[in-house]
Amino acid sequence: MSNFQFDLVVLGAGPGGYVSAIRATQLGMKVAIVEKDKLGGVCLNIGCIPSKALIKQAKTFRSIKSLEGMGLKIDQSEFDYTQVFKKSRKASDVLSRGVALLMKNNKIEVITGEGKIKDAHTVSVNGEQEITAKNILVATGSRPMNIPGFEANEDDIISSNGALMLEKLPESMLVLGGGVIGVEMAYIFSSFGVKIHMVEMLPHLLPNEDSEIAATLERLFKRNKIKISCETRALSCERVDGKLNVKLQAKDGKEEIVTVEKVLVSVGRRPNTESIGLENIDLKTDRGFIPVQDYYQTVVPSVYAIGDVVMTPLLAHVASKEGEIAVEHMAGHSRDAKVKLDEIPSAVYCEPQVASFGITEDKLIEAKRAYKKVAFPFRAIGKAVATEESDGMVKILVDENSKEILGAHLIGPEVTELLHEILLAKSANLRPEHIAQMIHAHPSLSEGVMEAMKAIEGEAIHGG
């Protein structure tokens, strides 16, 4: 008979923590979860979910031009962004209540407060209550990163948190950082008429994505009047007459002053590991991240760590999968030892959408690996043309000899959904011919995937 109150205590109720807790109960474990804020974590409350709600409203707002093309006259004088904001909060609130119901239905004890590890089997909450467990799972997530001189005050210099909580639109905004968050926020606010200037230190937006895909996105963003400055640094920020004067420096050393109403800092995220008691179990971090072994187990056998606190992609779906792997190991039901990094889907929900997995062409060239690529355009796909969403492509990279799928990089309509057909083929060790020979409905966007796979052997019907 165990002397512990629980089999598992989870620190953090985000998509890593709450999924882990549910999976643990399915495996017969008695579970408690400690959360100091709302259930669902950053993703559900001030991240993935509200941002997607805003993106949906942004796309609807942009459709006004299509309606005007039908001869309709749209009066925008009563437009109220506060109502857009409220829709995003409603989505988060509904889903947070849903997580609470899941906790109740799975008999998971939810403890509100700030959890801190006291020893290898004990967590204290708010310095008052102590909980003992056979295992502890750290899933405390991350927070926006600051940069010197541009510390977020959530007023005129804002983080992604502040951006999602805006109830009134600024006239202009400088977006520092061209990663996923910066790109999505730039799309949202530019859709509602905010003048956007994006600044990225690296050679292209979405630095982790394929450069050809990024170049396509940059072209389409510029077409929508988003100004983009890559290989550019923000040097300083000065407040003058209620505005922000930001000094930028290009790669060639040329400087310019940009005046905006707000600056959005979206340069990355920092793991929440400083105040959770890791020192009490002599668990050292690497740049704030917790080192883990197979099954996301730390050097302290009873303590596991997943999600944004470990050195894997900071994605909600990665955290969830890591959590499942960790608790399955605790329960003696091990399958995978870790998430397969080359099978992690990446999704960017601007318009056009961007989705990918696996290696980029740039990395293949750098590695001097023999490969073959196809880049099939959506403009050759009937449904994309019919729905007036023909910008973009399906880009597939395969090994030149074995035809193993090495990577897929898509930009265009609904590619965050289309990607998974290719990813399934990759994870099942299928070859392009298996998708190429499968009948796809016509007209459908997925025909773009089929045609790309056909094109690998020079068999594409509609060109490419």
C-alpha positions in Angstrom: 0.0 0.0 0.0 1.4 3.4 -1.1 2.1 6.0 1.6 1.5 8.8 -1.0 -1.7 10.7 -1.3 -1.6 10.5 -5.1 0.1 8.5 -7.8 0.8 11.7 -9.7 0.7 15.4 -9.1 0.9 17.7 -12.1 2.2 21.2 -11.9 0.3 23.3 -14.5 -3.0 22.7 -16.2 -2.2 23.8 -19.8 -2.4 21.4 -22.8 0.5 19.4 -21.5 -0.6 19.2 -17.9 -4.4 18.5 -18.2 -3.9 16.0 -21.0 -1.3 14.2 -18.9 -3.7 14.1 -15.9 -6.5 12.6 -18.0 -4.2 10.0 -19.6 -2.9 9.1 -16.1 -6.4 8.5 -14.8 -7.2 6.3 -17.9 -4.2 4.2 -16.8 -5.6 3.8 -13.3 -3.6 6.5 -11.5 -5.0 8.8 -8.8 -4.1 12.3 -9.9 -4.0 15.9 -8.6 -3.3 18.9 -10.7 -2.1 22.3 -9.4 -2.8 25.5 -11.3 -2.4 29.1 -10.1 -4.5 30.6 -12.9 -7.2 29.3 -15.3 -7.5 25.7 -16.5 -6.2 25.3 -20.0 -3.1 27.4 -19.5 -1.6 30.0 -21.8 -2.7 28.2 -25.0 -6.4 28.1 -24.2 -6.7 31.4 -22.3 -4.1 33.8 -23.8 -2.6 31.9 -26.8 -3.7 29.4 -29.4 -7.5 29.6 -28.9 -8.2 33.3 -28.6 -5.8 34.1 -31.4 -7.6 31.7 -33.7 -10.9 33.3 -32.8 -9.4 36.7 -33.7 -8.0 35.3 -37.0 -11.5 34.0 -37.9 -13.0 37.4 -37.3 -10.1 39.0 -39.3 -10.8 36.8 -42.2 -14.5 37.6 -42.0 -13.7 41.4 -42.0 -11.4 41.0 -45.0 -14.3 39.3 -46.9 -16.0 42.8 -47.0 -14.1 43.4 -50.2 -15.6 40.2 -51.8 -19.1 41.4 -50.8 -18.4 44.8 -52.3 -17.4 43.0 -55.5 -21.0 41.7 -55.7 -22.3 45.2 -55.7 -23.1 45.4 -52.0 -22.2 48.5 -50.0 -21.0 47.9 -46.5 -21.2 50.6 -43.9 -18.2 50.2 -41.6 -18.8 53.3 -39.5 -20.2 51.3 -36.6 -17.4 48.7 -36.5 -16.5 48.0 -32.9 -13.3 45.9 -32.3 -14.5 45.4 -28.7 -17.1 42.9 -30.0 -14.3 41.0 -31.8 -12.3 40.9 -28.6 -15.4 39.6 -26.7 -15.8 36.7 -29.2 -12.2 35.6 -28.5 -12.8 35.7 -24.8 -16.0 33.7 -25.1 -14.2 30.9 -27.0 -11.6 30.7 -24.2 -14.1 30.8 -21.5 -16.2 28.0 -23.0 -13.2 25.8 -23.5 -11.8 26.5 -20.0 -15.1 25.4 -18.5 -14.8 22.3 -20.7 -11.5 21.4 -19.2 -12.9 21.9 -15.7 -15.7 19.4 -16.7 -13.0 17.0 -17.9 -11.2 17.2 -14.6 -14.4 16.5 -12.8 -15.5 13.6 -15.0 -12.0 12.0 -14.7 -12.0 12.4 -10.9 -8.9 14.6 -11.0 -8.4 16.7 -7.9 -7.9 20.3 -9.0 -5.9 22.4 -6.5 -5.8 26.2 -7.1 -2.6 27.9 -6.1 1.1 28.1 -6.9 2.9 24.8 -6.6 6.5 24.4 -5.5 8.5 21.2 -5.3 9.6 20.6 -1.7 11.3 17.2 -2.3 11.2 14.3 -4.8 7.6 13.3 -3.7 6.2 16.5 -2.2 4.6 19.6 -3.6 3.6 22.6 -1.4 0.8 24.9 -2.6 1.0 28.6 -1.7 3.5 27.5 1.1 0.6 26.1 3.1 -0.8 22.8 1.8 1.5 19.9 1.1 0.7 17.1 -1.3 2.6 13.9 -1.7 2.8 11.8 -4.8 4.7 8.8 -6.2 5.6 11.0 -9.2 5.6 14.7 -10.0 5.1 16.1 -13.5 6.4 19.6 -14.3 4.2 21.3 -17.0 4.4 24.9 -15.9 4.7 26.3 -19.5 6.3 29.6 -20.5 5.9 33.3 -20.8 6.7 36.0 -23.3 10.4 37.0 -23.5 11.5 40.6 -23.0 14.4 42.3 -24.8 16.4 45.2 -23.2 14.9 48.6 -23.9 11.6 47.1 -25.0 10.3 45.6 -21.7 6.5 45.0 -22.0 4.3 47.2 -19.8 1.2 46.0 -21.7 0.3 49.6 -22.4 2.3 51.0 -25.3 4.9 48.2 -25.4 2.9 44.9 -25.3 3.6 41.2 -25.3 1.5 38.6 -27.1 -0.6 38.5 -23.8 -1.3 42.2 -24.1 -2.0 42.0 -27.8 -4.7 39.4 -27.2 -6.3 41.5 -24.5 -6.5 44.7 -26.6 -10.1 46.0 -26.7 -9.2 49.1 -28.8 -7.1 49.1 -32.0 -4.1 51.3 -32.3 -3.5 53.3 -35.5 -0.1 51.7 -36.0 2.0 49.0 -34.6 5.6 47.8 -34.9 6.0 44.0 -34.5 9.4 43.0 -33.2 9.9 39.4 -34.2 8.7 37.6 -37.4 8.1 34.2 -35.9 4.7 32.4 -35.6 3.2 34.8 -33.0 4.4 37.9 -34.8 3.1 36.8 -38.1 -0.3 35.8 -36.8 -0.7 39.1 -34.8 0.4 41.1 -37.9 -2.2 39.4 -40.0 -5.0 40.0 -37.4 -4.3 43.7 -36.8 -3.5 44.6 -40.4 -6.9 43.0 -41.4 -8.7 45.5 -39.2 -6.8 48.5 -40.6 -3.8 48.9 -38.3 -0.6 50.0 -40.1 1.9 47.2 -39.4 5.6 47.2 -39.7 7.3 43.9 -39.0 11.0 43.7 -37.9 13.0 40.4 -38.0 16.7 40.0 -37.2 17.1 36.9 -39.4 17.0 36.8 -43.2 13.2 36.0 -43.5 10.0 35.8 -41.6 9.2 32.5 -40.0 12.9 31.7 -39.5 12.2 28.0 -38.8 10.3 27.5 -41.9 11.5 26.7 -45.5 12.8 29.9 -47.0 10.9 29.5 -50.2 7.6 29.3 -48.3 8.7 32.3 -46.2 9.4 34.3 -49.3 5.9 33.6 -50.6 4.4 34.7 -47.4 6.4 37.9 -47.4 5.3 38.7 -50.9 1.7 38.2 -50.0 2.0 40.2 -46.8 3.5 43.1 -48.7 0.7 42.9 -51.2 -1.6 43.5 -48.2 0.4 46.6 -47.2 2.3 45.0 -44.3 5.8 46.5 -44.2 8.6 44.0 -43.6 12.2 44.7 -42.6 14.3 41.6 -42.3 17.9 41.4 -41.2 17.1 44.5 -39.1 17.6 45.3 -35.4 15.6 47.5 -33.0 18.1 49.6 -31.2 16.1 51.9 -28.9 12.7 53.2 -28.1 11.8 56.7 -27.0 8.4 58.1 -26.0 7.5 61.4 -27.7 4.1 63.1 -27.7 2.2 59.9 -26.8 3.9 57.9 -29.6 6.9 55.6 -29.7 10.0 56.5 -31.8 11.9 53.3 -32.5 15.3 53.3 -33.9 16.0 50.5 -36.4 19.3 49.4 -37.9 19.5 47.4 -41.2 22.2 44.9 -42.0 24.1 47.5 -44.0 24.2 49.8 -40.9 21.6 52.2 -42.2 19.4 53.5 -39.4 15.8 54.9 -39.5 13.3 56.1 -36.9 9.8 54.5 -37.1 7.0 56.2 -35.2 4.1 54.0 -34.0 1.4 54.0 -31.4 2.3 50.5 -30.0 5.2 48.0 -30.2 4.4 44.3 -30.0 7.4 42.3 -28.7 7.2 38.7 -30.0 10.8 37.5 -29.9 10.2 34.1 -28.2 9.2 32.6 -24.9 10.9 31.8 -21.6 10.3 28.6 -19.6 8.6 29.0 -16.2 11.1 27.2 -14.1 12.6 29.8 -11.7 10.3 29.5 -8.7 9.0 26.0 -8.7 11.5 24.5 -6.3 13.9 22.7 -8.6 16.7 23.7 -6.3 15.1 21.6 -3.5 15.8 18.5 -5.5 19.1 19.7 -6.9 17.7 19.8 -10.4 19.7 22.2 -12.5 18.4 23.9 -15.7 20.1 24.7 -19.0 19.2 28.3 -20.0 16.0 27.8 -18.0 15.0 24.5 -19.6 14.9 21.3 -17.6 17.1 18.5 -19.0 15.2 15.2 -19.5 16.0 11.7 -20.6 13.8 9.2 -22.3 10.1 9.4 -21.4 10.8 13.0 -20.2 12.2 11.7 -16.9 14.7 13.9 -15.2 17.8 12.8 -13.2 15.4 12.6 -10.2 13.5 9.4 -11.2 10.2 10.5 -9.7 10.2 13.9 -11.4 9.3 14.3 -15.1 9.1 17.5 -17.2 7.2 18.2 -20.5 6.2 21.0 -22.8 7.7 24.5 -22.8 10.0 23.7 -19.8 12.0 21.2 -21.9 14.1 21.8 -25.0 11.6 20.7 -27.6 9.5 22.9 -29.9 7.2 25.1 -27.8 3.9 23.9 -29.2 0.8 22.8 -27.4 0.4 19.6 -29.3 4.0 18.7 -28.5 3.4 19.2 -24.8 0.3 17.0 -24.9 2.1 14.2 -26.6 5.1 14.4 -24.3 2.7 14.3 -21.3 1.1 11.1 -22.6 4.5 9.5 -23.1 5.6 10.5 -19.6 2.6 9.1 -17.7 2.5 5.9 -19.8 6.0 5.3 -18.7 5.1 6.0 -15.0 2.3 3.4 -15.4 4.5 0.8 -17.1 2.7 1.2 -20.5 5.6 2.6 -22.5 5.4 3.0 -26.2 7.5 5.8 -27.7 10.5 7.0 -25.6 10.2 10.6 -27.0 8.3 12.6 -29.6 9.8 12.2 -33.1 11.1 15.6 -34.0 10.8 15.1 -37.7 7.1 14.2 -37.4 6.1 17.3 -35.5 3.5 19.4 -37.4 4.0 23.2 -37.4 1.0 25.4 -38.2 0.7 29.2 -38.7 -2.8 30.4 -38.9 -2.4 33.7 -40.8 -3.8 34.0 -44.4 -2.5 32.3 -46.3 -1.9 29.5 -43.8 1.6 27.9 -43.4 2.1 24.3 -42.4 5.1 22.0 -42.4 7.0 19.1 -40.9 10.4 17.6 -41.3 13.6 19.0 -42.8 13.7 22.2 -44.9 15.3 22.5 -48.3 17.9 24.9 -46.9 19.0 22.2 -44.3 19.2 19.5 -47.1 21.5 21.7 -49.1 23.6 22.5 -46.1 23.9 18.7 -45.3 24.7 18.1 -49.0 22.0 15.4 -49.1 20.7 14.1 -52.4 17.0 15.0 -52.6 14.2 15.7 -55.1 11.6 18.4 -54.6 8.3 19.4 -56.1 6.4 22.6 -55.5 2.9 22.3 -56.9 1.0 25.6 -57.1 -2.6 26.0 -55.8 -3.4 28.1 -58.9 -3.5 24.7 -60.8 -6.1 23.3 -58.4 -9.8 23.8 -59.4 -11.2 24.4 -55.9 -8.6 26.9 -55.0 -9.3 29.0 -58.1 -13.1 28.6 -57.7 -12.9 29.9 -54.1 -10.4 32.7 -55.0 -7.7 31.3 -52.7 -5.1 30.2 -55.3 -2.0 31.7 -53.7 0.6 29.3 -52.4 1.9 25.8 -53.0 2.5 22.3 -51.8 6.2 21.6 -51.5 7.4 18.1 -51.0 11.0 17.0 -50.3 12.0 13.3 -50.8 15.2 11.3 -50.7 16.4 11.1 -54.3 16.9 7.4 -54.2 14.5 5.8 -51.7 11.8 8.4 -52.2 11.3 8.6 -48.5 9.4 11.7 -47.5 11.8 14.0 -45.8 9.7 17.1 -45.4 6.5 18.9 -46.5 6.1 22.7 -46.6 2.8 24.2 -47.6 1.4 27.7 -47.9 -2.1 28.3 -49.0 -5.8 27.7 -48.1 -6.4 25.3 -45.2 -2.9 23.8 -45.4 -2.9 23.4 -41.6 -5.4 20.6 -42.2 -4.0 19.3 -45.5 -0.6 18.7 -43.9 -1.8 15.7 -41.9 -2.3 13.4 -44.9 1.3 13.8 -45.8 2.4 13.4 -42.1 0.4 10.2 -41.8 2.2 8.8 -44.9 5.5 9.8 -43.4 4.8 8.2 -40.0 3.5 5.0 -41.7 6.7 4.8 -43.9 4.6 5.2 -47.0 6.0 6.6 -50.2 4.7 9.4 -52.4 3.1 6.9 -54.8 0.7 5.7 -52.2 -0.9 9.2 -52.0 -0.5 9.8 -55.7 -2.5 6.7 -56.6 -5.3 7.3 -54.0 -8.4 8.8 -55.4 -9.0 12.3 -54.0 -12.4 14.0 -54.3 -12.8 16.6 -57.0 -12.9 19.5 -56.5 -10.9 19.6 -53.3 -7.9 21.3 -52.0 -6.4 17.9 -51.1 -5.9 17.4 -54.9 -2.9 19.7 -54.5 -1.3 17.1 -52.2 -2.1 14.3 -54.7 -0.7 16.3 -57.7 2.4 17.2 -55.8 3.0 13.5 -55.1 2.4 12.6 -58.7 4.8 15.3 -59.8 7.7 13.6 -58.0 7.6 11.0 -60.8 6.7 13.5 -63.5 3.1 12.3 -63.6 1.2 15.4 -62.4 -1.9 15.8 -64.5 -2.4 19.5 -64.1 1.2 20.6 -64.5 3.4 21.9 -61.7 
